[in-house]
Amino acid sequence: MSPRIRVLIADDQALIRRGMALLLAAEADIEVVGQAADGIEAVELARSLQPDVVLMDLHMPRKSGVLATREITTALPATRVMVLTTFDADDMVFDAVRAGAQAYLLKDAAEDEVLETVRAVFRGESRLTPHVARKVMDQFRLLANRQVSSEPQPAAAAPAAARPVQRRDAAQDGLTAREAAVLDLLAQGQSNRQIANTLHLAEGTVKNHVSRIMQKLHANTRTELAVLVLGQRPQR
């Protein structure tokens, strides 16, 4: 039998922790290895238990979920964090993704969606709901526009407002045609398996392409890569 997915639940509400533990433990391929009531305890338990996946609430006492996520993903590269929270404020969503979270779900998500996201994150995939993905893309666009406007301009250049922002394309990033195709599907939210089926490739080959794309684009996580690419593209 394949090893079960070892999950740590971090939430300051005991009822939520118990409910999530019951939901997850009922699955044959998932094992709940611990429960944390605050951010500090989440980091401590993650270090000692080294779970495969951490379900992380963002609003917790003693240490926020964003800070806990950053510490866990930095110290434990093999442990993946999945945010499950009631908050979808733009800054919290963006900060959680930048901290290393590979998925972001709201607590009103269906049980099947929560379970599938746990499995997807364990496989190394990223999951953002369309609503959440839009928020992150908007933040990346805002940062990109600020960066462009702050760059010094030659004296003879036209005012920034009069010039179109130049967007990078796949060729400028040194991507092959196949990597560009994989990147385009990834940015559309497709999983590795879906990309493999679309391009008639082995799933392992797609994973290798994604790894090389992340290196070329200097992205730390698959989630960051997807939203960064979408944020660099002109809005339609």
Secondary structure, 3 states (H helix, E strand, C coil): CCCCEEEEEECCCHHHHHHHHHHHHCCCCEEEEEEECCHHHHHHHHHHHCCCEEEECCCCCCCCHHHHHHHHHHHCCCCEEEEEECCCCHHHHHHHHHHCCCEEEECCCCHHHHHHHHHHHHCCCCEECHHHHHHHHHHHHHHHHHHHHHCCCCCCCCCHHHCCCCCCCCCCCCCCHHHHHHHHHHHCCCCHHHHHHHHCCCHHHHHHHHHHHHHHHCCCCHHHHHHHHHHHCCCC
